[in-house]
C-alpha cells in the first residue's frame, strides 16, 4: 500500500514540475560559422544570466532567421547586417517588430574574385556595366542586391548576373572561366574554411569591395560595412600569411522588439533578455579555441588616410572604366 502511494505521488510530481519551453538561437547551416563557431558560447552564457533553454538551431540563413524571430519574438537570430538592412528597407514595419541586440561578434568578408589581375580595386568594376557576375545564392545574393541598391549609378547598373548554388561553385566556375567573369560571395575569413582555402588555392584575384557608396551604407543610422585586413592563410615561422583588404558586414544578433509584445511580462522578459546579452563581455561570446581567438585578434580595421586613399583610387578607376565603356 505504502509503495502504491509513493509511486502515485512520484507520478503526480512529474505533472506538477513546470517544463520550460525550448527557445532557439537561430544560426544557419550545420557547418556554417554561425552554427559551429559563433553560437556555441551563447546558450551557456544566457543560462548564467537566468535565460535557460536556448539552443543553437540550424536554419536556412539570415532571411529565415528574420522570419523565425518575427514568428517567435523570444528567439534570437544571427544575421548579416547588410541583409538585415536590405530587409528593413523593404519592410519598414520591421523597425517596430525587431531589435538589433549587438553587432560586435565578428565581421563577414565580402569577396569579389576574378582571374583578371588588372582589376585592382572596386572602382574598376563599378564603371563596367557589362561585367558578367556570378553570385552565390542565399545571403550572398541578398548582400549583392543591397550593394546594388546603395549604388544605383555604379554596381546597380550591372545586368549580366547569374546565381550559383553556393560559394564553392562560384570559386570553381570563376577559376575555370574567362578572366572577365567576377564572382561574389560572403564568408567569414577563417583560413581553415574550405571556401577561403579554395579561393587561395585557385590563385584568384581578390578585388577589395571598397567604395564611397559601400562606406556610406547605414541601417538605423549605423554603418553597415567596415573595411578590414584579413588573413587568408595561417602564418608560420617563415611566412606571415596572405592578407587582403575588403569590406565586411558585421554578424549581428536580433530578437523581438519589447514594445511589440502583447503583455507586460513578455515586454519585461524581452527587455531583460536584450539587456543581459548586451552586457555580456564580447570575449565571452567569441570562440575560445586558441587558433580562432588569435584569428579574431589579428583582424585590422582600415581607416583614416589609408581608407581615404583606397576610396580616392576607386573613384579614379570608376571614371576611367566608365570612359572606356562609353
C-alpha positions in Angstrom: 0.0 0.0 0.0 2.8 2.4 1.0 4.6 1.5 -2.2 1.5 2.3 -4.3 1.1 5.7 -2.6 4.8 6.5 -3.1 4.5 5.7 -6.9 1.3 7.8 -7.2 3.0 10.8 -5.5 6.0 10.4 -7.8 3.8 10.3 -10.8 1.9 13.4 -9.7 5.2 15.3 -9.1 6.2 14.8 -12.7 3.0 16.6 -13.8 3.5 19.4 -11.3 7.0 20.2 -12.4 6.9 23.0 -14.9 8.5 22.2 -18.3 10.3 25.2 -19.7 9.9 25.7 -23.4 13.0 25.4 -25.5 14.0 28.6 -27.3 16.1 28.9 -30.4 19.3 30.8 -31.2 18.9 30.6 -35.0 22.1 30.2 -36.9 22.4 28.8 -40.4 23.7 25.7 -42.0 25.2 22.9 -39.8 28.7 23.6 -41.0 28.4 27.4 -41.2 30.4 29.7 -39.0 27.3 31.0 -37.2 26.3 27.5 -36.0 29.7 25.9 -35.5 31.8 28.8 -34.3 29.8 31.8 -33.0 26.7 30.3 -31.4 28.0 27.6 -29.1 29.2 30.0 -26.3 25.8 31.9 -26.3 23.3 29.4 -24.7 25.6 28.8 -21.7 26.1 32.5 -21.1 22.4 33.1 -21.4 21.7 30.4 -18.9 24.1 32.0 -16.4 22.0 35.2 -16.8 18.7 33.4 -16.0 17.7 32.7 -19.6 17.9 28.9 -19.8 16.8 26.5 -22.5 18.2 28.4 -25.5 19.7 26.0 -28.1 21.8 26.6 -31.2 19.3 25.8 -34.0 20.1 25.3 -37.7 18.2 27.3 -40.3 18.3 28.5 -43.9 20.3 31.6 -43.0 19.7 35.3 -42.4 16.4 35.6 -44.2 15.0 32.5 -42.5 16.3 33.8 -39.1 14.4 37.1 -39.6 11.2 35.2 -40.4 11.5 32.9 -37.4 12.2 35.7 -34.9 9.1 37.6 -36.3 7.1 34.4 -35.7 8.5 33.9 -32.2 10.0 37.1 -30.8 11.8 35.4 -27.9 14.0 33.7 -30.4 17.5 35.1 -31.1 18.8 35.1 -34.6 22.3 35.6 -36.2 22.1 37.8 -39.3 24.3 39.5 -41.8 23.8 43.2 -41.0 23.6 44.2 -44.7 20.9 41.7 -45.4 19.0 42.8 -42.3 19.4 46.4 -43.6 18.0 45.4 -47.0 15.0 43.6 -45.5 14.4 46.6 -43.2 14.3 48.9 -46.2 11.8 46.6 -47.9 9.7 46.2 -44.8 9.6 49.4 -42.7 7.4 47.6 -40.1 10.5 45.5 -39.0 11.7 48.6 -37.1 8.8 48.1 -34.7 9.0 44.3 -34.6 12.7 43.6 -34.4 15.7 44.8 -32.4 19.4 44.5 -33.0 20.9 43.3 -29.8 24.6 43.7 -30.7 26.8 43.6 -33.7 30.4 43.2 -32.3 30.9 39.5 -32.6 32.6 39.2 -36.0 32.5 40.6 -39.5 31.9 38.6 -42.6 34.1 39.4 -45.6 32.6 40.5 -49.0 34.7 38.7 -51.6 34.8 39.8 -55.2 37.1 37.4 -57.1 38.3 37.1 -60.7 41.2 35.7 -62.7 41.8 39.2 -64.1 44.8 40.6 -62.2 44.5 44.0 -63.9 41.4 44.7 -61.8 42.9 46.2 -58.7 40.0 47.9 -56.9 36.2 48.0 -56.8 36.1 51.2 -59.0 37.3 49.1 -61.9 34.2 47.1 -61.7 31.7 49.9 -60.9 32.5 51.6 -64.2 31.9 48.4 -66.2 28.2 47.9 -66.8 28.6 44.7 -68.9 30.8 42.7 -66.5 29.4 39.2 -66.0 28.8 38.4 -62.3 28.4 35.0 -60.7 26.8 35.4 -57.3 26.4 32.7 -54.5 22.8 32.1 -53.6 21.3 33.0 -50.2 22.8 35.6 -48.0 25.5 36.4 -50.6 22.9 37.2 -53.3 21.0 39.4 -50.8 24.2 41.2 -50.0 24.9 41.8 -53.6 21.4 43.2 -54.1 21.9 45.5 -51.2 25.2 46.8 -52.7 23.4 47.5 -55.9 20.6 49.4 -54.1 23.1 51.7 -52.4 25.0 52.4 -55.6 22.3 52.7 -58.4 24.7 54.5 -60.7 27.5 52.1 -60.3 27.0 48.4 -59.3 23.3 49.0 -59.6 23.6 49.2 -63.4 25.1 45.7 -63.7 22.7 43.4 -65.6 24.8 40.4 -66.5 24.2 38.5 -63.3 23.9 34.7 -62.7 23.3 32.9 -59.4 25.3 29.9 -58.4 24.3 27.3 -55.8 27.0 28.3 -53.3 30.4 29.9 -52.8 32.2 26.8 -53.8 30.5 26.7 -57.2 31.3 30.4 -57.6 35.0 29.9 -56.9 35.4 26.8 -59.2 33.4 28.4 -62.0 35.3 31.7 -62.0 38.6 29.8 -61.9 37.6 27.8 -65.0 36.0 30.8 -66.8 37.4 33.6 -68.9 39.1 36.3 -66.9 36.3 38.8 -67.4 33.9 36.9 -65.0 33.7 38.2 -61.4 32.4 36.0 -58.6 30.9 37.3 -55.4 30.2 35.6 -52.1 30.1 36.5 -48.3 32.2 34.4 -46.0 33.9 34.8 -42.6 37.7 34.8 -43.3 38.8 31.8 -41.5 41.9 30.3 -43.2 40.6 26.8 -42.2 37.3 27.4 -44.1 37.1 25.3 -47.2 36.0 28.1 -49.5 38.7 30.5 -48.2 41.3 27.7 -48.8 39.8 27.1 -52.3 39.9 30.8 -53.2 43.6 30.9 -52.3 44.5 27.6 -53.9 42.9 28.7 -57.2 45.0 31.8 -57.1 42.0 34.1 -57.7 42.5 37.9 -57.6 40.6 39.3 -54.6 39.2 42.8 -55.5 38.6 44.9 -52.4 34.9 45.7 -52.1 35.6 49.3 -51.1 33.8 52.5 -52.5 32.2 55.6 -51.1 28.8 54.1 -51.6 29.7 51.0 -49.6 31.2 53.1 -46.8 28.1 55.3 -46.6 25.6 52.5 -46.3 23.7 52.6 -43.0 20.9 50.9 -41.1 19.2 52.8 -38.3 21.9 55.4 -38.6 24.8 52.9 -38.1 27.4 51.7 -40.6 26.6 48.5 -42.4 30.1 47.9 -43.5 33.7 48.4 -42.3 36.9 47.8 -44.2 39.3 45.3 -42.6 42.5 43.5 -43.4 42.1 39.7 -43.3 44.5 36.8 -43.0 43.6 34.2 -45.7 46.4 31.8 -44.8 47.8 30.9 -41.4 51.1 32.4 -40.6 54.1 30.3 -39.7 57.8 30.5 -38.8 58.7 31.5 -42.4 55.6 33.4 -43.7 53.3 35.9 -42.2 50.5 34.5 -44.3 48.5 36.0 -47.2 46.5 39.1 -46.2 43.9 41.0 -48.2 41.7 44.1 -47.6 38.0 44.2 -48.2 34.7 45.4 -46.7 32.9 43.2 -44.3 29.4 43.2 -42.8 29.0 42.6 -39.0 27.5 39.5 -37.7 24.5 40.8 -35.7 22.1 39.3 -33.1 18.5 40.2 -33.4 15.4 39.4 -31.3 11.8 40.7 -30.9 11.2 44.3 -30.0 9.9 44.5 -26.4 7.4 47.3 -27.3 5.8 45.0 -29.9 4.9 42.3 -27.3 1.3 41.9 -26.2 1.6 41.7 -22.4 3.6 43.2 -19.6 5.6 40.0 -18.7 6.6 39.4 -22.3 7.7 43.1 -22.7 9.8 42.8 -19.5 11.3 39.5 -20.4 12.4 40.9 -23.8 13.9 44.0 -22.2 15.8 41.8 -19.6 17.0 39.5 -22.4 18.3 42.3 -24.5 20.0 44.0 -21.5 21.6 40.7 -20.4 23.0 39.9 -23.9 24.3 43.5 -24.4 26.1 43.4 -21.0 27.9 40.2 -21.8 31.6 40.9 -22.5 32.3 40.3 -26.1 35.2 38.0 -25.1 32.6 35.6 -23.6 30.8 35.3 -26.9 33.9 34.7 -29.1 35.4 31.3 -30.0 37.7 30.1 -27.2 39.9 27.8 -29.4 43.4 29.3 -29.5 43.6 29.4 -33.3 40.2 31.1 -33.7 40.8 33.5 -30.8 44.2 34.5 -32.4 42.5 35.0 -35.8 39.9 37.3 -34.3 42.5 39.4 -32.7 44.6 39.6 -35.9 42.0 41.4 -37.9 42.9 45.1 -38.5 40.4 47.8 -39.3 41.4 50.0 -42.2 40.5 53.7 -41.6 41.9 57.2 -41.8 44.3 58.1 -44.5 44.7 54.5 -45.7 41.0 54.2 -46.3 40.8 57.6 -47.9 43.5 56.6 -50.4 41.5 53.5 -51.3 38.3 55.5 -51.8 40.1 58.0 -54.0 41.6 55.2 -56.1 38.2 53.6 -56.5 36.7 57.0 -57.7 39.5 57.4 -60.2 39.3 53.9 -61.5 35.5 54.1 -61.8 35.7 57.2 -64.0 38.4 55.7 -66.2 36.4 52.5 -66.6 33.2 54.5 -67.5 35.1 56.4 -70.2 36.3 53.1 -71.7 32.9 51.5 -71.7 31.1 54.5 -73.2 
